[in-house]
Amino acid sequence: MKTTLYSIAFSLFLSFNLNAQSHVDFGIKGGVNLTFFKIVEANFGPNVETEVGYYGGVFVDFYVDESFSFQPEVLYIDLGDFKFLNAPLYAKYQMANNFDIMLGPSLNYFFDFFNNKFKVRGDVSMAYHITNALDAHIKYTLGFQEISPNGLFFGIGYRL
């Protein structure tokens, strides 16, 4: 399964990279991360605990046409005891002037926690372009496995 995901990601990257007509943007992003853990407390049932952390990283935007692009990212996330790499693979669509929506899988590698260090989650993100180079974004990450928490990200991005 892991090999298949890597093959798909590499093929998509290569296919967009080989298109000489396409426009490519590079940038950096960072911000605050809120992660929600469900903790079961004896007979009281589930209790949600929230951890606050930060994230930062880089992105590449491969434009297919004016309103559609493919945007892979690599983010380092520090969340107290959790330190991991997050690599969302977004399909990005411009909904309105200066407003984008992004959907896609999120590949995660946890450095110092869990026996299974590789987890796949789903992301939905929105960005508002303040200027051509600067945007504000929010993203929600949904964990599919029992020990793969959900997260809410608030940040800014800058195109270089």
Summary of the structure (lengths in Angstrom):
residues: 160
radius of gyration: 16.6
end to end distance: 34.6
largest distance: 60.9
contacts: 448
relative contact order: 0.19
helix: 12%
strand: 66%
